[in-house]
Amino acid sequence: MKKAELRKKYSEVRRQFSNEQFETSSEQLRNKLFNELSNKTGLIHVFLSIKEKKELDTWPILKWLWDKNWQTCTSITHFDDNRLTHASINAETSFAENKWGILEPINEELVLPINIDLVLIPVLCFDLSGNRVGYGKGYYDRFLSECRPDVMKIGLCITEPITQVTDASGLDIKMDSCITPQRVYKFE
């Protein structure tokens, strides 16, 4: 399937999750993530969820990371030119909601993408080759292209993979792995 069809289909799949089903799946996914992160270190980029799109709640992830003394950062969206900048965050950070309903840090120290060691990526759906489908604006592909080549790219997806995203291109940056409630998928 093509990305546009997949966006429509998997946005609807997410909407059909009951709250209980979604919370159970989210907890299973987070537990798999915690297990994957247990032996890693460095600066981790965590996306902050869009509740209206039923994205995985990342606040429990941040709290777990802060309890483990991880350094964390998140994005600030620049709607005028469709780019992201990134800022350090911690338990004391103040946030404000942007026009998409995403919380963003206020007055925090900016972080360069080349200093990030691991990126948690929001994923609407993905394929068995590590191609992801997001919301179609290209924010994460541009962001990931600014990171070091060895940055660890871990997708978080509430649904299992499809066989193939048929219109994936060279501009799409593949994930190293993707975690679902059922398992961890690793890509070459």
For each residue, the residues with C-beta under 8 A, 3 or more apart:
1: 5 6 9 162 164 165 166
2: 5 6 165 166 167
3: 6 7 133 136 165 167 168
4: 7 8 136
5: 1 2 8 9
6: 1 2 3 9 10 124 125 133 162 165
7: 3 4 10 11 124 133 135 136
8: 4 5 11 12
9: 1 5 6 12 13 125
10: 6 7 13 14 124 125 133 159
11: 7 8 14 15 53 124
12: 8 9 15 16
13: 9 10 16 17 159
14: 10 11 17 22 53 54 124 158 159
15: 11 12 54
16: 12 13
17: 13 14 21 22 25 54 158
18: 21 22
19: 22 23
20: 23 24
21: 17 18 24 25
22: 14 17 18 19 25 26 54 158
23: 19 20 26 27
24: 20 21 27 28 181
25: 17 21 22 28 29 158 181
26: 22 23 29 30 56 57 158 181
27: 23 24 30 31
28: 24 25 31 32 181 182
29: 25 26 32 33 56 156 157 158 179 180 181
30: 26 27 33 34 56 60 61 64
31: 27 28 34 35
32: 28 29 35 36 179 180 181 183 184
33: 29 30 36 37 61 120 154 156 179
34: 30 31 37 38 64
35: 31 32 38
36: 32 33 40 154 177 179 184
37: 33 34 40 44 65 118
38: 34 35
39:
40: 36 37 117 118 152
41: 70 117
42: 70 71 116 117 118
43: 71 72 73 111 115 116 117 118
44: 37 65 70 71 72 73 116 117 118 119 120
45: 72 73 74 75 86 116 118 119 120
46: 58 61 62 65 72 73 74 89 120
47: 55 58 74 75 120 121 122
48: 58 74 75 95 102 103 104
49: 53 55 56 57 58 59 102 122
50: 53 55 100 101 102
51: 54 55 57 101
52: 101
53: 11 14 49 50 135
54: 14 15 17 22 51 158
55: 47 49 50 51 58 122
56: 26 29 30 49 122 156 158
57: 26 49 51 60
58: 46 47 48 49 55 61 62 120 156
59: 49 62 63
60: 30 57 63 64
61: 30 33 46 58 64 65 120
62: 46 58 59 65 66 72 89
63: 59 60 66 67 91
64: 30 34 60 61 67 68
65: 37 44 46 61 62 68 70 72
66: 62 63 69 70 72 90 91
67: 63 64
68: 64 65
69: 66
70: 41 42 44 65 66
71: 42 43 44 88
72: 43 44 45 46 62 65 66 88 89 90
73: 43 44 45 46 86 87 88 89 111 116
74: 45 46 47 48 86 87 89 104 105
75: 45 47 48 84 85 86 104 139 143
76: 84 85 86 87 104 105
77: 84 98 100 102 104 139
78: 81 82 83 84 85
79: 82 98 99
80:
81: 78
82: 78 79 137 138 139 142
83: 78 139 142 143
84: 75 76 77 78 139 142 143
85: 75 76 78 110
86: 45 73 74 75 76 110 111 112 113 116 143
87: 73 74 76 104 105 108 109 110 111
88: 71 72 73 93 105 108 109 110 111
89: 46 62 72 73 74 93 105 108
90: 66 72 93
91: 63 66
92:
93: 88 89 90 105 106 108
94: 105 106 107
95: 48 103 104 105 106
96: 103 104 106
97: 101 102 103 104
98: 77 79 101 102 103 104
99: 79
100: 50 77
101: 50 51 52 97 98
102: 48 49 50 77 97 98
103: 48 95 96 97 98
104: 48 74 75 76 77 87 95 96 97 98
105: 74 76 87 88 89 93 94 95 108
106: 93 94 95 96
107: 94
108: 87 88 89 93 105
109: 87 88
110: 85 86 87 88
111: 43 73 86 87 88 115 116
112: 86 115 116
113: 86 116 143 146 147 148 151
114: 146 147 148
115: 43 111 112
116: 42 43 44 45 73 86 111 112 113 119 147 148 151
117: 40 41 42 43 44 151 152
118: 37 40 42 43 44 45 151 152 153 154
119: 44 45 116 143 144 147 151 152 153 154
120: 33 44 45 46 47 58 61 154 155 156
121: 47 132 140 144 153 154 155 156 175
122: 47 49 55 56 134 140 155 156
123: 126 132 133 134 155 156 157 175 178
124: 6 7 10 11 14 132 133 134 135 157
125: 6 9 10 132 133 157 159 161 162 165
126: 123 130 131 132 133 155 157 161 162 165 175 178 185
127: 130 131 161 162 163 164 165 168
128: 161 162 163 164 185
129: 164 165 168 174 187
130: 126 127 174 175 176 177 178 185 187 188
131: 126 127 164 165 168 172 174
132: 121 123 124 125 126 140 155 157 165 172 174 175 178
133: 3 6 7 10 123 124 125 126 165
134: 122 123 124 137 139 140
135: 7 53 124
136: 3 4 7
137: 82 134
138: 82 141 142 171
139: 75 77 82 83 84 134 142 143
140: 121 122 132 134 143 144 173
141: 138 144 145 171 172 173
142: 82 83 84 138 139 145 146
143: 75 83 84 86 113 119 139 140 146 147
144: 119 121 140 141 147 151 153 173
145: 141 142 173
146: 113 114 142 143
147: 113 114 116 119 143 144 151
148: 113 114 116 151
149:
150:
151: 113 116 117 118 119 144 147 148
152: 40 117 118 119 176
153: 118 119 121 144 173 174 175 176 177
154: 33 36 118 119 120 121 175 176 177 178 179
155: 120 121 122 123 126 132 175 177 178 179
156: 29 33 56 58 120 121 122 123 178 179
157: 29 123 124 125 126 132 161 178 179 180
158: 14 17 22 25 26 29 54 56 180 181
159: 10 13 14 125 180
160: 180 182
161: 125 126 127 128 157 178 180 185
162: 1 6 125 126 127 128 165
163: 127 128
164: 1 127 128 129 131 168
165: 1 2 3 6 125 126 127 129 131 132 133 162 168
166: 1 2
167: 2 3
168: 3 127 129 131 164 165 172
169: 172
170:
171: 138 141
172: 131 132 141 168 169
173: 140 141 144 145 153
174: 129 130 131 132 153 187
175: 121 123 126 130 132 153 154 155 178 187
176: 130 152 153 154 186 187
177: 36 130 153 154 155 184 185 186 187
178: 123 126 130 132 154 155 156 157 161 175 184 185 187
179: 29 32 33 36 154 155 156 157 183 184 185
180: 29 32 157 158 159 160 161 183 184 185
181: 24 25 26 28 29 32 158
182: 28 160
183: 32 179 180
184: 32 36 177 178 179 180
185: 126 128 130 161 177 178 179 180
186: 176 177
187: 129 130 174 175 176 177 178
188: 130
